Amino acid sequence: MRILIGSDTYAPHINGASYFTQRLASALSERHEVHVVSPATGLRSGTRTTEAGIVEHRVRSLPVPTRPDFRYCLPVGLRRAAGRILDEVRPDVVHVQSHFPVCRALVAAAHERGIFVVATNHFMPENLAHYLPIGEAGRETVHAWAWRDAARVFAHADVVTAPTPYAAALATVAGVPGPVLPISCGIDLTRFRDTGDGAGFRQRYGLADKPTVTFVGRLDAEKNLDVLVRAFAVVRRELDSQLLLVGTGAEERALRAAARQLGVEEDVRFAGFVPDEELPSAYAASTVFVNPGTAELQSLVTLEAMACGRPVLGANAAALPHLVIDDQTGWLFEPGDTRALSRRLITLLRDPELAVAMGRRARAVAEQHDESRSITAFEQLYAIGHDRVHPRREPVGAAR
């Protein structure tokens, strides 16, 4: 099949939706012709073919004013550009990853041409509302508007999916035409397993060989990492341990200041950006993974940690309860409850056998999200579109 994937966030962007799109395109390219439409890294549009054979159609873009590492495409002329790409590629199916400008234009252009459209929603308004200085009432208004806007775009898709049952239900309740199908983003279980080079990672990033609490992801407001730093300060008074924060983001300076004020600066390690190929070793260097975020539609990093056999402590919010099972794969704590988080951390760090047992069960849960299953599920949806474009003909002389 000829598959065209649209995404408003793609390499070199660092976030879950970008990583999912890259992994989806890579996996599909082994059996299909794959095209990706996404923002360019500059003001010029262009097309190139990667070493994996994926054809990237980059559309000229501008930097986001408050986040220059992100790019966005102006809506002006975007629909015409999307139409030109579709007319050139002539895909069997278009699979968009959002309702933002690039994907919005692709959905509209594909709908005009009768091309089958699959839409996957990775968006929660909470991921953006933190950055708007408009107060709580203003954020509620934006929240409602954002879902209505998403519903209008996804109404033109033939199939809408979301990464978890929670995400699917959330979209449906918000007005996205259903049924919204839950299909996990999936994870490469051959890469993420308990075989990473933890010792090598500790040496490269200056970590001590002692109990380690880890977070991987963007260091941004909606991740609530101030809760983790405060909880770790309590833990550090009880146990010789360290906190590892992998990633970059707008909150890094504030988190460094908090660690300094709490007297744990020497035991909080900011690893910065870690290449994807090194992540299994980062998890291997960890004792327990913590995700205090409250705006997760699935959380690939949580799945990665679980696949690497690490127990997880997660906020009892959004989709995390689908992964974190109390007393089995780890524990949930109420959002912002520093005391509960610190108690659970102390329990796990003091009992290595319990941590190993929970990590083993976490791996079993992660195995239910094998990437190959997700790819197969999407291929089955794509086949509907392919058969619409290329209907099977009955053999001559077949019974009528």
Phi and psi in degrees as a GROMACS rama.xvg file:
@    title "Ramachandran Plot"
@    xaxis  label "Phi"
@    yaxis  label "Psi"
@TYPE xy
-105.759  112.625  ARG-2
-115.236  129.996  ILE-3
-113.236  121.553  LEU-4
-105.267  130.116  ILE-5
-111.101  136.058  GLY-6
-151.576  132.976  SER-7
-82.9599  -3.89134  ASP-8
-138.643  122.767  THR-9
-153.491  171.583  TYR-10
-48.5329  133.696  ALA-11
-93.5271  15.6129  PRO-12
-59.534  144.396  HIS-13
-114.904  100.548  ILE-14
-169.128  169.203  ASN-15
-61.7597  -43.1784  GLY-16
-64.4897  -39.4448  ALA-17
-63.7644  -47.4039  SER-18
-62.4705  -41.8271  TYR-19
-60.5625  -45.2442  PHE-20
-62.5448  -41.516  THR-21
-63.2295  -43.0866  GLN-22
-70.1327  -37.2145  ARG-23
-62.3618  -48.2247  LEU-24
-61.0104  -42.882  ALA-25
-63.2015  -45.9346  SER-26
-65.3127  -41.9951  ALA-27
-68.1823  -31.0548  LEU-28
-65.3429  -15.5087  SER-29
-71.412  -20.7025  GLU-30
-130.813  -8.18622  ARG-31
-137.685  166.137  HIS-32
-86.0703  119.816  GLU-33
-118.467  131.224  VAL-34
-120.459  143.403  HIS-35
-126.227  130.675  VAL-36
-110.759  125.506  VAL-37
-158.581  170.152  SER-38
-63.7236  143.73  PRO-39
-74.2558  169.254  ALA-40
-92.4785  9.00689  THR-41
-157.916  -160.114  GLY-42
-88.9356  1.56476  LEU-43
-112.536  135.183  ARG-44
-79.9523  158.041  SER-45
-175.051  167.641  GLY-46
-130.556  137.08  THR-47
-146.666  156.775  ARG-48
-109.478  125.949  THR-49
-77.804  170.953  THR-50
-60.9114  -27.5566  GLU-51
-81.2518  -2.09902  ALA-52
89.4305  6.48082  GLY-53
-81.0249  129.388  ILE-54
-91.9618  116.283  VAL-55
-99.0089  124.197  GLU-56
-106.393  104.007  HIS-57
-96.8417  130.53  ARG-58
-105.075  133.713  VAL-59
-51.5376  143.006  ARG-60
-146.703  171.676  SER-61
-123.366  154.769  LEU-62
-73.552  144.309  PRO-63
-68.1256  127.369  VAL-64
-52.3722  -43.8231  PRO-65
-90.0916  -9.47912  THR-66
-138.344  76.225  ARG-67
-60.3068  -15.004  PRO-68
-77.8274  -9.14274  ASP-69
-107.142  150.665  PHE-70
-122.652  153.57  ARG-71
-141.608  153.697  TYR-72
-103.185  130.11  CYS-73
-66.773  138.932  LEU-74
-63.7688  -24.7849  PRO-75
-60.2756  119.314  VAL-76
77.3104  -0.975259  GLY-77
-70.1402  -36.3488  LEU-78
-65.5027  -39.5786  ARG-79
-64.2571  -41.2718  ARG-80
-63.2166  -41.5188  ALA-81
-62.5593  -41.7474  ALA-82
-61.979  -41.1646  GLY-83
-62.8389  -41.2086  ARG-84
-65.2369  -44.0178  ILE-85
-63.6676  -40.1606  LEU-86
-66.3359  -31.7787  ASP-87
-76.4524  -45.1391  GLU-88
-80.0879  -38.1146  VAL-89
53.3334  60.1998  ARG-90
-72.8653  156.476  PRO-91
-76.4745  -29.3194  ASP-92
-152.47  146.871  VAL-93
-114.099  129.41  VAL-94
-121.193  105.111  HIS-95
-96.8943  153.607  VAL-96
-111.205  7.89094  GLN-97
-167.47  -174.761  SER-98
-116.03  16.843  HIS-99
-81.5005  179.107  PHE-100
-50.4042  -49.7711  PRO-101
-61.8335  -49.353  VAL-102
-68.875  -37.3148  CYS-103
-59.0365  -45.1504  ARG-104
-64.835  -40.8036  ALA-105
-65.2304  -42.2057  LEU-106
-60.5988  -46.3835  VAL-107
-63.4559  -45.6963  ALA-108
-67.5598  -38.9997  ALA-109
-67.3537  -39.374  ALA-110
-61.753  -41.0925  HIS-111
-62.0723  -33.0262  GLU-112
-95.8858  1.46155  ARG-113
72.1305  25.2366  GLY-114
-87.4522  136.945  ILE-115
-65.3096  132.005  PHE-116
-121.688  126.579  VAL-117
-107.528  132.146  VAL-118
-121.828  129.677  ALA-119
-113.15  129.032  THR-120
-97.4292  118.724  ASN-121
-109.02  10.1221  HIS-122
-103.267  136.951  PHE-123
-127.99  131.713  MET-124
-54.3161  -29.3152  PRO-125
-59.539  -25.5135  GLU-126
-68.8701  -19.4093  ASN-127
-110.993  -28.4583  LEU-128
-61.0539  -28.1855  ALA-129
-58.7449  -26.0189  HIS-130
-96.4507  3.70493  TYR-131
-102.408  118.52  LEU-132
-81.6809  63.9011  PRO-133
-125.204  7.50606  ILE-134
78.2827  169.156  GLY-135
-64.5766  -43.9482  GLU-136
-61.8806  -41.5228  ALA-137
-63.1664  -39.6607  GLY-138
-65.2  -38.2336  ARG-139
-63.2219  -39.5799  GLU-140
-64.0853  -45.1703  THR-141
-63.135  -40.1753  VAL-142
-57.1579  -50.2733  HIS-143
-64.0418  -43.078  ALA-144
-62.7785  -42.4378  TRP-145
-61.0203  -41.7832  ALA-146
-68.4909  -38.8358  TRP-147
-62.0627  -40.3931  ARG-148
-63.9214  -44.3364  ASP-149
-61.1655  -42.5294  ALA-150
-61.9678  -38.8643  ALA-151
-62.8079  -40.7533  ARG-152
-71.0722  -48.677  VAL-153
-69.1166  -15.7589  PHE-154
-62.6231  -21.4329  ALA-155
-93.2713  0.843854  HIS-156
-86.038  152.104  ALA-157
-80.7863  -33.4837  ASP-158
-140.098  136.125  VAL-159
-118.143  134.308  VAL-160
-125.616  165.313  THR-161
-147.173  157.571  ALA-162
-69.5972  -23.4509  PRO-163
-141.911  162.301  THR-164
-56.595  -38.1587  PRO-165
-59.7994  -47.8877  TYR-166
-64.3776  -38.4386  ALA-167
-65.1429  -44.8481  ALA-168
-65.4513  -40.1097  ALA-169
-60.473  -43.9113  LEU-170
-66.8049  -40.7462  ALA-171
-64.1539  -46.7874  THR-172
-61.3508  -34.5038  VAL-173
-76.7227  -5.01223  ALA-174
110.014  1.08747  GLY-175
-68.6615  127.708  VAL-176
-57.3256  131.029  PRO-177
-106.953  -175.85  GLY-178
-74.0365  140.857  PRO-179
-89.8104  123.126  VAL-180
-88.0834  128.538  LEU-181
-81.3543  116.719  PRO-182
-131.484  116.219  ILE-183
-58.0962  145.956  SER-184
-62.3061  -27.6316  CYS-185
81.1848  166.052  GLY-186
-148.401  144.804  ILE-187
-80.9093  97.9703  ASP-188
-72.0008  -13.2684  LEU-189
-79.6585  -26.0183  THR-190
-89.5547  -45.4319  ARG-191
-95.6756  99.9254  PHE-192
-155.743  174.315  ARG-193
-81.4507  54.8134  ASP-194
-131.744  10.3053  THR-195
-68.7548  159.391  GLY-196
-87.9611  79.8844  ASP-197
-63.56  -41.4937  GLY-198
-63.3518  -42.8355  ALA-199
-64.425  -39.2948  GLY-200
-64.5221  -44.283  PHE-201
-59.184  -40.6145  ARG-202
-67.0751  -42.729  GLN-203
-67.9845  -31.7114  ARG-204
-109.134  13.2733  TYR-205
68.2578  35.5507  GLY-206
-95.9514  144.498  LEU-207
-78.4397  158.616  ALA-208
-88.4461  80.181  ASP-209
-153.142  169.628  LYS-210
-49.7568  133.341  PRO-211
-130.167  126.626  THR-212
-98.9907  131.594  VAL-213
-129.718  143.624  THR-214
-130.311  139.374  PHE-215
-125.813  130.682  VAL-216
146.711  -170.656  GLY-217
-71.313  137.129  ARG-218
-90.2149  67.301  LEU-219
-119.898  168.486  ASP-220
-57.7126  -42.9076  ALA-221
-70.9817  -8.14142  GLU-222
-82.8585  -11.7107  LYS-223
55.7343  41.2167  ASN-224
-74.0862  -14.225  LEU-225
-62.5488  -32.7614  ASP-226
-62.9609  -43.3196  VAL-227
-65.9149  -42.4187  LEU-228
-63.6294  -42.4618  VAL-229
-66.197  -39.2454  ARG-230
-65.6822  -40.2788  ALA-231
-63.6003  -36.027  PHE-232
-59.0529  -36.9697  ALA-233
-68.0896  -44.3634  VAL-234
-60.5969  -42.9406  VAL-235
-63.5121  -28.3801  ARG-236
-69.6466  -22.2189  ARG-237
-97.4634  -34.6875  GLU-238
-137.124  145.55  LEU-239
-75.3995  105.858  ASP-240
-151.628  177.483  SER-241
-143.08  156.032  GLN-242
-113.614  127.186  LEU-243
-111.891  120.677  LEU-244
-112.539  113.845  LEU-245
-104.297  120.422  VAL-246
133.206  176.719  GLY-247
-131.467  164.875  THR-248
168.485  175.956  GLY-249
-67.3033  -20.1466  ALA-250
-93.8641  2.73674  GLU-251
-59.1348  -44.0307  GLU-252
-62.6354  -43.3635  ARG-253
-65.8378  -36.5118  ALA-254
-69.402  -39.1262  LEU-255
-62.302  -41.8548  ARG-256
-64.5758  -40.5615  ALA-257
-63.4347  -42.9284  ALA-258
-62.0819  -38.954  ALA-259
-66.883  -44.3298  ARG-260
-65.423  -31.7002  GLN-261
-86.8477  -2.11857  LEU-262
78.1781  20.7318  GLY-263
-119.948  19.0907  VAL-264
-54.2512  -39.6609  GLU-265
-69.7682  -18.6217  GLU-266
-110.55  9.8816  ASP-267
-111.249  116.214  VAL-268
-105.568  124.557  ARG-269
-100.581  104.459  PHE-270
-81.494  -15.1271  ALA-271
70.8894  -158.404  GLY-272
-69.0114  130.176  PHE-273
-118.042  125.444  VAL-274
-55.4805  149.51  PRO-275
-55.0573  -38.0154  ASP-276
-68.7481  -17.4924  GLU-277
-93.397  -8.71849  GLU-278
-60.4483  -41.6867  LEU-279
-55.9961  -35.2017  PRO-280
-72.9883  -31.94  SER-281
-63.3933  -42.4735  ALA-282
-67.6523  -36.7222  TYR-283
-64.2854  -27.8477  ALA-284
-80.7789  -0.437835  ALA-285
-103.162  154.076  SER-286
-96.0087  -41.2658  THR-287
-148.415  144.974  VAL-288
-105.607  139.66  PHE-289
-125.145  132.807  VAL-290
-127.792  100.563  ASN-291
-89.5166  9.05235  PRO-292
-68.2893  149.65  GLY-293
-119.182  13.5628  THR-294
-134.565  53.5988  ALA-295
-107.665  122.37  GLU-296
-84.4623  -21.1089  LEU-297
-153.437  -57.0408  GLN-298
85.8298  89.2558  SER-299
-63.7425  -36.9251  LEU-300
-66.5947  -33.7244  VAL-301
-65.5063  -42.2613  THR-302
-62.4069  -40.5498  LEU-303
-62.0365  -45.7105  GLU-304
-61.3047  -42.4078  ALA-305
-65.1129  -41.3022  MET-306
-63.0623  -28.3062  ALA-307
-86.0343  10.2816  CYS-308
77.045  33.0337  GLY-309
-111.649  134.865  ARG-310
-67.6331  155.894  PRO-311
-128.872  134.795  VAL-312
-106.72  121.681  LEU-313
-132.251  151.553  GLY-314
-64.3287  138.545  ALA-315
-79.5825  72.2626  ASN-316
-156.523  155.399  ALA-317
51.5032  -130.855  ALA-318
-93.352  -4.19664  ALA-319
-59.5483  -35.0991  LEU-320
-62.5147  -14.7494  PRO-321
-72.2892  -21.0114  HIS-322
-108.799  -43.2025  LEU-323
-89.6827  113.761  VAL-324
-107.781  118.118  ILE-325
-52.969  132.724  ASP-326
65.1222  7.00685  ASP-327
-119.227  -68.6107  GLN-328
-98.3572  -3.10294  THR-329
154.181  -145.565  GLY-330
-142.703  150.03  TRP-331
-95.266  150.577  LEU-332
-135.42  151.283  PHE-333
-67.2099  139.354  GLU-334
-51.3746  129.276  PRO-335
83.3783  -3.03946  GLY-336
-82.8427  85.4067  ASP-337
-60.8  -39.8348  THR-338
-63.2533  -46.7618  ARG-339
-63.398  -41.8734  ALA-340
-62.5821  -44.7073  LEU-341
-64.7474  -38.8604  SER-342
-62.7725  -44.6412  ARG-343
-65.261  -38.8971  ARG-344
-63.1299  -44.2476  LEU-345
-61.2841  -41.9106  ILE-346
-59.03  -47.2898  THR-347
-70.0996  -42.2119  LEU-348
-69.1395  -25.1935  LEU-349
-84.4326  -12.1414  ARG-350
-129.359  79.6686  ASP-351
-56.9597  -34.4928  PRO-352
-65.4955  -38.4216  GLU-353
-64.7658  -42.5275  LEU-354
-60.8172  -42.1324  ALA-355
-65.4558  -43.0881  VAL-356
-63.6885  -43.6933  ALA-357
-65.6203  -38.6423  MET-358
-63.1397  -36.6872  GLY-359
-64.5034  -41.5496  ARG-360
-70.8417  -32.3498  ARG-361
-62.7406  -40.5848  ALA-362
-60.2138  -41.2943  ARG-363
-62.0245  -38.6775  ALA-364
-67.7303  -42.48  VAL-365
-61.543  -31.5243  ALA-366
-64.1479  -18.4118  GLU-367
-74.3369  -8.58972  GLN-368
-113.464  32.9317  HIS-369
-54.3247  129.028  ASP-370
-55.1325  -36.1824  GLU-371
-61.7629  -34.1479  SER-372
-66.1935  -41.1125  ARG-373
-65.1692  -43.8545  SER-374
-62.1489  -42.9628  ILE-375
-60.7565  -41.4438  THR-376
-62.2189  -43.008  ALA-377
-68.3233  -38.6609  PHE-378
-61.1622  -36.36  GLU-379
-64.6967  -37.2751  GLN-380
-68.3144  -43.0881  LEU-381
-59.6637  -36.3484  TYR-382
-60.0534  -31.2831  ALA-383
-61.8471  -46.217  ILE-384
-65.2761  -41.0734  GLY-385
-60.9631  -43.6376  HIS-386
-68.7611  -27.0181  ASP-387
-69.5829  -39.6114  ARG-388
-77.4084  -36.9917  VAL-389
-123.15  73.4383  HIS-390
-61.662  140.836  PRO-391
-69.6393  133.267  ARG-392
-93.8647  138.954  ARG-393
-71.4446  140.979  GLU-394
-61.5679  149.529  PRO-395
-56.8975  132.937  VAL-396
86.9291  3.03601  GLY-397
-66.0829  150.202  ALA-398
-65.2115  142.472  ALA-399
